[in-house]
Amino acid sequence: MAVIPHPFGPRTRPEITQLAQAIVADVARILCNPGTTGTAGRNESTPTVRPHLIEAPDDYEEMNAFFRQRQWGDGLPLVPPTQERVARMLQYTQRSPEEVVATVAPGFGQATVEHIAINAVLAGCSPPFLPLLIAAVEAVSAPEFNLQSVQTTTNPATPWLIVSGPVTRQLQINSGINCLGQGTWANAVLGRALRLILQNIGGGLPEVMDRATHGQPGKYSFCCAENEDGNPWEPLHIEHGHAPEHSTVTVVAAAGTLNINTHAKDVTDLLRMIADAMCYAASNDYRAEGGGEPWVVLSPEHAEILKQAGLTKAGVKARLWELSRMPAHLMAKKDLIRTQHNRRAELGELSPDSLVPISATPELIGILVAGGPGGHSVYIPSYGNTRSVTRRVDTTCNK
């Protein structure tokens, strides 16, 4: 692996030139090595890595100290992944324990079904959660999600899991009051399990590969379900082309959350308030090549106001896309230069008076209805250099 030291901000041009030369030499050495694997970190002849037994202390506190020393956790207490617990987890899928679901960036470790199950146990998951986690690993490893960058950036980007379909009720995933907060076991352990997979299999250890300047609380766990009962439009899984009886998990590289507290009842006022929350000058979404993929979590109350005004979900996206265009002069000078470089093919030359769209098309704005009663919605900016990915959850194997 060739590692590029991060960040670049405080370095001079000569220093960056020297770094670049060293990286080119590393890449050349790796490519000229007869044992080099493909870009996914392994080739077809690479043997599957099987887990092996480790003797750990019986005492719970000593065991957690043992795990912490090996950097296998997230700072919270872990559940011992005993053979018996892992075996129970594996009963909820017909896929072979040795099957490689994906290679997880940036270390490109093999996420076998068994490795996913082990991390699910560590996080405190119930065995029926395994099929959803397998689908989530498939989703974050898709090229368009850009996990390599998400795992190593100085940005606070982290995968946000959105679950849609009948499985949300089966697994009791919270879609209502406090759905992005604490208090629901399924939400907490599902998001946490994916984080442990990214760390323990993908190598995204803080201060090593994970170079986030501050990070965010969502890096512990970030998972919710769609509130289909409060959603006046078609559910997310149907919007993505799946049948009503199917369930899906969508992964979004989220940069954080912003509360939108407004009691606006007029649709024009409400859309303006949401668009104003989306439009801020330091946003990745405006600077990324092709724009970003921002998301808005509408409360059922706000969604109903928009529906009663005759707007479809596509109509809401179109209005927000127009209203959130940002004057280019609001950006810092260097950020504007970067935006001009990244989006020139899409937008042409930008002047300080240009209005910059938050995404390349309105369709790239994500809309989710979730949460409980109240005049609140949530803006979730994206990492920018990423696209959300949806995968179907294979529930046919559940016991």
JOSULCOR-V899686 format. One line per field, one symbol per residue. phi: phi as a letter, one per 30 degrees, with the letter a starting at -180 (. if undefined). psi: psi as a letter, one per 40 degrees, with the letter a starting at -180 (. if undefined). burial: I if it has 16 or more other C-alpha atoms within 10 Angstrom, else O. A space follows every 50 residues. Layout:
# JOSULCOR-V899686
phi = ???
psi = ???
burial = ???
This chain:
# JOSULCOR-V899686
phi = .cccebcceddddedddddddddedddddddddeddcdddiacddddddc dbdbdbdddddddddedddchcbcjceccdddeddddddddcbcddeddd daccdddhddddeddddddddedjddeddeeddddddeddddeddidede dcdddddadccccbjeddddchddbceidccdjceeeddddddddddddd cdiddeiccdcedbiaedddabaacddddccdcdddddecjcdeddbbbc cbdcckbbdccbcdcdddddddddddddcbdcddddcddiicbdbbcdde dddddddddjdddddddddddddcdcedddddeddddddeddcdddcidc cecdccddbdbdddddbbcajcdkdbbbcbdcdjdabdbcbdddcdcdd
psi = hhhhhiiedeiidddddddddddddddddddehdehiadeeiadehihhi iiihhiidhddddddddddefeaeeiiihhgidddddddeeeieiidehh dihhieefihgiddddddddddeeiideedddddddddddeidddfdddd eeieifiihhhhhiadddddefhhebhfdeaiehdddddddddddddddd deeghhecdhfhddaideedhghiihgddeheaiiddddeeiideiiihh hhgheaihhhhhfhehddddddddddddgidehddddiheiagiihhhid ddddddddeehidddddddddddehhhdediiddddddddddedddeahh ideihhidididdehhhhhiiaiifiihhgiidcfiiihhihhgedei.
burial = OOOOOOOOOOOOOOOOOOOOOOIOOIOOOOOOOOOOOOOOIIOOOOOOOO OOOOOOOOOOOOIIOOIIOOOIIIOOIIIIIOOOIIIOIIIIIOIOIIOI IIIIIIIIIIIIIIIIIIIIIIIIIIIIIIIIIIIIIIIIIIOOIIIIII IIIIIIIIIIIIIIIIIIOOOOIIIIOOIIOOOOOIIIIIIIIIIIIIII IIIIIOOOIIIIOOIIOIIIIIIIIIIIOIIIIOIIIIOOOIOOOIIIII IIIIIIIOOIOOOOOOIOOIIIIIIIIIIIIOIIIIIIIIIIIIIIIIII IIIIIIIOOOIIIOOIIIIIIIIIIIIIIOIOOOIIOOIIIIIOOOIOOI OOOOIIIIIIIIIIIIIIIIIIOOIIIIIIIIIIIIIIIIIIIIIOOOO
